Amino acid sequence: MAHDTIVLTGDRPTGPLHLGHYVGSLANRVELQNTYKQFVMIADVQALTDNFDNPQKVRDNILQVGLDYLAVGIDPNKSTIFIQSLIPQIAELAIFYLNFVTINRLKRNPTVKAEIAQKNYGENVTAGFLTYPVHQAADITVVKGALVPIGEDQLPMIEQTNEIVRAFNRTYNAEVLVEAKPLISHVPRLPGLDGKGKMSKSLGNAIFLSDTADVVAKKVMSMYTDPDHIRVSDPGQVEGNVVFTYLDIFDTDKNEIRELKAHYRRGGLGDVVIKKKLIEVLNGFLDPIRTRRAELEKDLAYVMAVLFKGSQDTQAVAAQTMDEVRKAMRLDYETMLKKS
Ligand code: TRP
């Protein structure tokens, strides 16, 4: 795809970002920004759909996520980082899109369905939550995002988006909106410290990019390994052993890993040794990110200025899209003011 292809990605600001985010999407964005016109959105409006009663949490995490983005190397000179709620056109567009979506269709969205079950909303699910995929369609299409890097779980959002795009273009006989292509990350999900599920803040099994070296050490020492590897001399299992899963991803010395694995399988290699190795590897990886984060934390006004500048640039793009949308929808009333 060409250099002028527009990429749209984003995260809900509900907590600082962790290693799972890094592996699943941040690393990818640092690459994509060199090839595409990339927009990275801090989805505060979407975060509010299930945190509307806790706005301070969302406010605080705008900065945390902004700091994480800049610290990992999302470069404001290459990517446009913006705050969702500062783009009123997204809300405007979402209202128009709601006409193209039935309540039944919304209730069938597998991602939303799973979230409703997980949060026990049942019949009391709010309209805001149920309709967030429509809002997400507006996020993507307001900048004419053609490529959306996502995890598998977000695929229903892209399907929903494209249904709206096609219905809109067909109904108004226009080619205003652009269909979005998912760019699915094939990197397997990073397991959490407990090895039970994917790394996530809500499961309490995450290593955050902003964790200190000591916290990382403590967390690694608590990591799930092989429950049957009791004595150092016992042969141990590498598969499903979270320490090795992480070493595979973060240790660049592949020979060393191969030897460690063989030794562990044979027996005679203790968990503490492999954990110490992983602590060294992870802290080596996180150190430059921490250093940049610490620098940026000294100047939070700069971070906010980056987010505001990105939001202004996004508003300009969004305003252009809305001109076309309004024209297609016969809402360009200003033309009726002009004398013929
Ligand atoms: N729903 C995404 C998540 O929960 C965040 C998000 C909001 C997003 N709008 C988006 C992702 C648009 C990609 C494109 O992580």
Boltz pocket constraint, residues with backbone or C-beta under 6 A from the ligand:
constraints:
  - pocket:
      binder: B
      contacts: [[A, 8], [A, 9], [A, 10], [A, 11], [A, 12], [A, 41], [A, 43], [A, 46], [A, 136], [A, 139], [A, 140], [A, 148], [A, 149], [A, 150], [A, 154]]
      max_distance: 6.0
